[in-house]
């Protein structure tokens, strides 16, 4: 069977979607395992910050690999290292917050570089006019795998144990190598992104590009409610579960599933609209902070499982608008030859700030009565609404970039 570029991109999408469940599966498995020794959920709340720190660290050293190695080399090496990291966890012999957070941090470092490299590779294979619809559909496709992942992870963990979960995740990463091998056979993945670019060219590009600087500021502010929700979720679930492991496992897995369902429902409507009018991405950009903030504020007040899952549904809807609009608009404002560098640098800045917020949340909840810490948290979340002031100038720059790019080369 002969493969063409048109066939390799869907294969990449399918296997990328499959591997996107790995962080979810690992976090769920670690959260449920740690709950057995810490019924408050505070230990599990530190897992999300570990991911953020890993992504931030990748932004600092990832530029070196992007500068010196090809798409193919980075993709394959990262996936092998990720599988090896999971294999090493099997040798630990114990499950603790320290080991779990270190494993997630390491995987985030490795896979963030692979993600940036992969986005740059796929972006180079798609014409500009097709990107809004493609990346919207791509985001939906990724979430489809994640709807059943939480429930599947819970059942896999209960039936076979944590080691089986780790082996399964390692095998998924190894499968991801297939599209890279196919791309190499067609000489699609052999290109080095930009050999003349410096290791820190992504940071320089952000500082020199007004649109990217504003986009990064927008992302920083809007990551505050994102992080508050995800870090607080294990604690909020544990509070409702009242020490019952079965209730905790069901509520946490269902909340994540409903989050992905909300993402998909918004995505189906969003992709249909973007197919007919790509400029509607600007409306998504403006609308995203509102839904996320509503979900976060509501989550701290609810005390019943059904209401908490409802906030997850709303959060997932807002997350679709946020991710898709940032992906499309950010790429339009970026020099395509420096896209991977900019993604890494942007993630380093944004996730480092998010890590600081994420570390504060469990500490604040653990060392203060629950509702006494609520007002300051809501104040932080409410500040993200000020990011709406940034949307108008960013949208103007985006529309200007579209009018000056050729559809076949943008």
C-alpha positions in Angstrom: 0.0 0.0 0.0 1.4 3.4 -1.0 1.1 6.3 1.4 0.7 9.9 0.4 0.8 13.1 2.5 -3.0 13.1 2.5 -3.0 9.7 4.1 -0.2 10.3 6.6 -1.9 13.4 8.2 -5.1 11.4 9.2 -2.9 8.6 10.6 -1.0 11.1 12.6 -4.3 12.5 13.9 -5.6 9.1 14.9 -2.5 8.1 16.8 -2.0 11.5 18.3 -5.6 11.4 19.6 -4.9 8.0 21.1 -1.7 9.2 22.8 -3.6 12.3 24.1 -5.3 10.0 26.6 -2.1 9.1 28.3 -1.8 12.2 30.6 -5.5 11.8 31.5 -5.1 8.1 32.3 -2.0 8.7 34.4 -3.4 11.6 36.3 -6.6 9.6 37.1 -4.7 6.6 38.1 -2.4 8.6 40.3 -5.2 10.6 41.8 -7.2 7.5 42.8 -4.1 5.8 44.1 -3.0 8.7 46.2 -6.5 9.1 47.6 -6.1 5.8 49.4 -3.4 7.5 51.6 -4.7 11.1 51.6 -8.5 11.4 51.8 -8.3 15.2 51.5 -7.2 15.1 47.9 -4.4 17.7 48.6 -1.6 15.3 47.5 -3.4 14.6 44.3 -3.8 18.3 43.7 -0.1 18.7 43.1 -0.2 16.5 40.0 -1.5 19.2 37.7 1.3 21.7 38.8 3.9 19.0 38.0 2.6 18.9 34.4 2.7 22.7 34.2 6.2 22.8 35.5 7.3 20.2 33.0 5.8 22.1 30.1 7.5 25.3 31.3 10.9 23.6 31.6 10.5 22.2 28.1 10.2 25.7 26.8 13.6 26.6 28.1 15.6 23.7 26.6 13.3 22.6 23.8 14.6 25.3 21.5 18.0 23.5 21.4 16.4 20.3 19.9 14.2 22.2 17.5 17.3 24.0 16.2 19.5 21.0 15.8 17.3 18.1 14.9 14.7 17.2 12.3 10.9 16.7 12.8 11.4 13.0 12.5 14.4 12.7 15.0 12.6 14.8 17.6 9.3 12.9 17.2 10.7 9.4 17.4 13.3 10.2 20.2 10.7 11.9 22.4 8.3 8.9 22.1 11.0 6.4 23.0 12.0 8.5 26.0 8.4 8.8 27.2 8.0 5.1 27.0 11.3 4.5 28.8 10.1 7.0 31.6 7.0 4.9 32.2 9.1 1.8 32.2 11.3 3.2 34.9 8.3 3.9 37.1 7.6 0.2 37.1 10.9 -0.3 39.0 10.0 2.2 41.8 8.2 -0.4 43.8 6.0 2.2 45.6 3.5 4.9 44.7 4.0 8.2 46.4 3.3 11.9 45.6 7.0 12.4 44.9 7.3 9.6 42.4 4.0 10.5 40.7 4.8 14.2 40.3 8.3 13.4 39.1 7.0 11.0 36.4 4.4 13.5 35.2 7.0 16.3 35.2 9.4 14.2 33.1 6.7 13.2 30.6 5.5 16.8 30.3 9.1 17.9 29.5 9.5 15.3 26.8 6.1 15.4 25.2 5.9 19.2 25.2 8.9 19.3 22.8 7.3 16.5 20.7 3.9 18.4 20.7 5.5 21.6 19.4 7.5 19.7 16.9 4.4 17.9 15.7 2.3 21.0 15.4 5.0 22.7 13.3 5.2 19.6 11.1 1.4 19.4 10.6 1.1 23.1 10.1 3.6 22.9 7.2 1.4 20.3 5.4 -1.8 22.3 5.5 -2.7 25.5 3.5 -3.7 28.6 5.5 -7.3 28.7 4.5 -7.9 25.2 5.8 -6.3 25.7 9.2 -9.2 27.1 11.2 -11.5 24.1 10.3 -8.6 21.6 10.5 -7.4 22.6 14.0 -11.0 22.8 15.3 -11.7 19.3 14.0 -8.3 18.1 15.3 -9.1 19.4 18.8 -12.5 17.6 18.8 -10.9 14.4 17.6 -8.4 14.5 20.4 -11.2 14.9 23.0 -13.2 12.0 21.6 -10.6 9.6 22.9 -10.7 11.4 26.3 -14.4 10.9 26.9 -14.0 7.3 27.7 -10.4 7.5 29.0 -11.3 8.5 32.6 -13.9 5.7 33.1 -11.6 3.2 31.3 -8.6 4.2 33.4 -10.7 3.8 36.6 -11.8 0.3 35.6 -8.3 -0.7 34.3 -6.8 0.4 37.6 -9.3 -1.4 39.7 -9.1 -4.7 37.6 -5.4 -4.9 36.9 -3.5 -2.4 39.0 -1.2 0.6 38.3 1.5 -1.4 36.6 -0.8 -2.6 33.9 -1.9 1.0 33.3 1.8 2.1 32.9 2.5 -0.7 30.4 -0.6 0.2 28.4 0.4 3.9 28.2 4.0 3.0 27.2 2.6 0.9 24.3 0.5 3.8 23.2 3.5 6.1 22.9 5.4 3.4 20.9 2.5 3.3 18.4 2.8 7.0 17.8 6.1 6.3 16.1 4.3 4.8 13.0 3.3 8.1 11.3 6.9 9.4 11.8 8.2 6.4 10.1 5.8 6.9 7.2 6.7 10.6 6.9 10.4 9.7 6.7 9.7 7.3 3.9 8.3 10.3 1.9 11.0 12.6 3.2 8.4 14.8 4.9 9.9 14.7 8.3 13.5 15.2 7.5 13.4 19.0 7.6 15.0 20.9 10.5 12.7 23.8 11.5 15.2 26.6 11.2 18.9 25.9 11.5 19.9 29.6 11.7 17.5 30.3 14.6 19.0 30.6 18.0 17.9 28.4 20.9 16.0 31.3 22.4 14.6 32.7 19.2 11.1 31.9 20.3 11.3 34.2 23.3 12.8 36.9 21.0 10.0 36.5 18.5 7.4 36.9 21.2 9.0 40.1 22.5 9.4 41.6 19.0 6.0 40.6 17.8 3.2 42.8 19.3 0.5 40.3 18.4 2.3 37.4 20.0 3.2 39.4 23.1 -0.5 40.3 23.5 -1.5 36.7 22.9 0.9 35.5 25.5 -0.4 38.0 28.0 -4.0 36.8 27.2 -3.0 33.2 27.7 -1.3 33.9 31.0 -4.4 35.7 32.4 -6.8 33.1 31.2 -4.7 30.2 32.5 -5.5 31.4 36.0 -9.1 30.0 36.0 -8.0 27.0 34.0 -5.4 26.0 36.6 -7.6 26.9 39.6 -10.2 24.5 38.3 -8.0 21.6 37.4 -5.9 21.8 40.5 -8.9 22.2 42.8 -10.9 19.4 41.2 -9.3 16.5 43.2 -9.9 18.5 46.5 -13.5 19.4 45.5 -14.2 15.8 44.6 -12.7 14.5 47.9 -14.8 17.0 49.8 -18.0 15.6 48.3 -16.8 12.0 48.6 -16.3 12.2 52.4 -13.6 9.6 52.4 -15.5 7.1 50.2 -13.0 5.7 47.7 -15.7 4.4 45.3 -17.6 7.8 45.3 -14.3 9.6 44.8 -13.2 7.4 41.8 -16.6 7.7 40.1 -17.1 11.4 40.6 -13.5 12.3 39.5 -13.7 10.1 36.4 -17.2 11.3 35.5 -16.2 14.9 35.9 -13.3 14.5 33.5 -15.5 12.6 31.0 -18.2 15.4 31.1 -15.4 17.9 30.6 -14.5 16.2 27.3 -18.2 15.8 26.3 -18.6 19.6 26.7 -15.5 20.1 24.6 -16.9 17.8 21.9 -20.4 19.3 21.8 -18.9 22.8 21.5 -16.5 21.5 18.9 -19.1 20.0 16.7 -21.0 23.2 16.5 -17.8 25.3 16.3 -16.3 23.2 13.4 -19.6 23.5 11.5 -19.6 27.3 11.9 -15.8 27.6 11.0 -16.3 25.5 7.9 -18.7 28.1 6.6 -17.1 31.2 8.1 -13.5 30.9 9.3 -13.5 34.4 10.7 -15.9 33.3 13.5 -12.8 32.1 15.3 -12.6 35.7 16.6 -15.9 35.2 18.3 -14.6 32.0 19.9 -11.6 34.0 21.1 -13.8 36.5 22.9 -16.3 34.0 24.3 -13.8 31.5 25.8 -12.9 33.3 29.1 -16.5 33.8 30.1 -17.5 30.1 30.1 -14.4 29.0 32.0 -14.8 31.7 34.7 -18.4 30.7 35.2 -17.5 27.1 35.6 -14.7 27.8 38.1 -16.8 30.1 40.3 -19.7 27.6 40.3 -17.5 24.6 41.2 -16.5 26.2 44.5 -20.1 26.5 45.6 -21.7 23.2 44.6 -21.9 20.3 47.1 -23.6 17.6 45.0 -21.9 15.3 42.4 -24.4 16.2 39.6 -23.7 19.9 40.0 -19.9 19.4 40.0 -20.1 17.4 36.8 -22.3 20.2 35.3 -19.5 22.7 36.0 -17.1 20.3 34.2 -19.4 20.3 31.2 -19.3 24.1 31.0 -15.6 24.2 31.6 -15.1 21.8 28.7 -17.1 24.0 26.4 -15.0 27.0 27.3 -11.8 25.0 26.9 -12.7 24.2 23.3 -13.1 27.9 22.4 -9.9 28.7 24.3 -7.7 26.1 22.7 -9.0 26.3 19.2 -8.9 30.1 19.0 -5.4 30.3 20.5 -4.1 27.6 18.2 -5.5 29.3 15.0 -4.8 32.9 15.9 -1.4 32.3 17.4 -0.2 30.4 14.3 -1.5 33.2 12.0 0.5 35.8 13.9 3.7 33.6 13.9 6.4 33.2 11.3 5.8 29.6 10.2 9.6 28.9 10.3 9.7 29.8 13.9 6.4 28.2 15.0 7.9 25.4 17.0 10.2 27.8 18.8 7.4 30.2 19.6 5.1 27.4 20.9 7.8 26.2 23.2 8.7 29.7 24.4 5.0 30.7 24.9 4.4 27.5 26.9 7.4 28.2 29.0 6.2 31.6 30.0 2.5 30.7 30.4 3.0 27.4 32.2 5.6 28.9 34.5 3.1 31.5 35.6 0.4 28.9 35.8 2.6 26.7 38.0 3.0 29.5 40.5 -0.8 29.8 40.7 -1.3 26.0 40.8 1.1 25.6 43.8 -0.8 28.2 45.7 -4.3 26.6 45.4 -3.8 23.4 47.4 -1.7 25.2 50.0 -4.4 27.8 50.4 -7.1 25.2 50.7 -5.2 23.0 53.0 -4.1 25.6 55.5 -7.3 27.6 55.8 -10.9 26.8 56.3 -12.4 26.0 52.9 -14.7 29.0 52.5 -12.3 31.5 54.0 -9.9 30.9 51.1 -12.8 31.1 48.6 -13.0 35.0 48.2 -9.3 35.4 47.3 -9.6 32.6 44.8 -12.6 34.1 43.2 -10.8 37.4 43.1 -8.0 35.9 41.1 -10.4 34.2 38.8 -12.4 37.4 38.2 -9.2 39.1 37.2 -9.1 36.9 34.1 -12.1 38.8 32.8 -9.9 41.8 32.2 -8.3 39.8 29.4 -11.4 40.6 27.4 -9.8 44.0 26.8 -6.9 42.3 25.0 -9.1 40.5 22.5 -10.0 43.5 20.3 -6.4 44.5 19.4 -5.4 40.9 18.9 -8.4 40.2 16.6 -7.4 43.3 14.5 -3.9 42.0 14.1 -5.2 38.6 13.2 -7.5 39.9 10.5 -4.7 42.1 9.2 -2.4 39.0 9.0 -5.0 37.1 6.9 -5.3 39.9 4.4 -1.5 39.9 3.8 -0.9 36.1 3.5 -1.2 34.0 0.5 -3.6 31.1 1.0 -1.2 28.6 -0.3 1.8 29.7 1.7 0.5 31.3 4.9 
